[in-house]
Amino acid sequence: MTATAKAISVKDTAFGQDMIEVLAERQLEKVSFRELDISRSILTLKEYLVKKLSHGNWRVDPGLCQPELRYLYPIYFDSVRVMLAECVAEFFQTGRIYMAVLDPYRMEYVEHEIRLLILRPEDVSSLLRTLKKVQDPSHGLIARWKNQTDRERWTEHMRVLYQTISQLQ
C-alpha cells in the first residue's frame, strides 16, 4: 500500500451516509448536533437495522425473514460499529466529528461539527472486538472487496482504527 492511497472508510460510503442520516433524524437533531453518544448510537442503529431487515411494515411470515436476518444483520451491524469507530478516531485525532446531512427541504447537504463525544469503557471494548473481527479474511466486509489491493487497504484501515481506539483503554 502506498502512502498516498486513500483509506477505505465506511463513513464515506452510501451505507455510512444512510446510517448518519438515521442518527441525525433519531438522535443528533434532538441535541442540535452538539454530541454523539456512542452507546445510544449503537442502540439507535441496531433498532433501525432490525426493523429494516425484518420487513417491519410488510405482512410477511416472520419465518421467511430469518435467513436474511441471520446473514445480513451481522455484516450491517459490524459496518455500523466500524463507522462509529471511525467517528471516535476522527474525534480523538481532530477534536471534532464532521458530518454532512441531507436537508430534504433544500435538497442539499448541511455540514455539522460534533464537538462532544460520549464514550464509555464498554463502548471502547465493543468497538475493539468488532475491529478485530472485521480483519478476519473470511468476514463479509473483507469478502466484498474483489481486488486484493482494496482488501489490503481495508485491513490497514481497520488496523489503524484498532490502534487508535486501543489507546483509549
C-alpha positions, 0 to 999 in steps of 0.5 A, a space after each residue: 500500500 502506498 502512502 498516498 492511497 486513500 483509506 477505505 472508510 465506511 463513513 464515506 460510503 452510501 451505507 455510512 451516509 444512510 446510517 448518519 442520516 438515521 442518527 441525525 433524524 433519531 438522535 443528533 437533531 434532538 441535541 442540535 448536533 452538539 454530541 454523539 453518544 456512542 452507546 445510544 448510537 449503537 442502540 439507535 442503529 441496531 433498532 433501525 437495522 432490525 426493523 429494516 431487515 425484518 420487513 417491519 411494515 410488510 405482512 410477511 411470515 416472520 419465518 421467511 425473514 430469518 435467513 436474511 436476518 441471520 446473514 445480513 444483520 451481522 455484516 450491517 451491524 459490524 459496518 455500523 460499529 466500524 463507522 462509529 469507530 471511525 467517528 471516535 478516531 476522527 474525534 480523538 485525532 481532530 477534536 471534532 466529528 464532521 458530518 454532512 446531512 441531507 436537508 430534504 427541504 433544500 435538497 442539499 447537504 448541511 455540514 455539522 461539527 460534533 464537538 462532544 463525544 460520549 464514550 464509555 469503557 464498554 463502548 471502547 471494548 465493543 468497538 475493539 472486538 468488532 475491529 478485530 473481527 472485521 480483519 478476519 479474511 473470511 468476514 463479509 466486509 473483507 469478502 466484498 472487496 474483489 481486488 486484493 489491493 482494496 482488501 489490503 487497504 481495508 485491513 490497514 484501515 481497520 488496523 489503524 482504527 484498532 490502534 487508535 481506539 486501543 489507546 483509549 483503554 
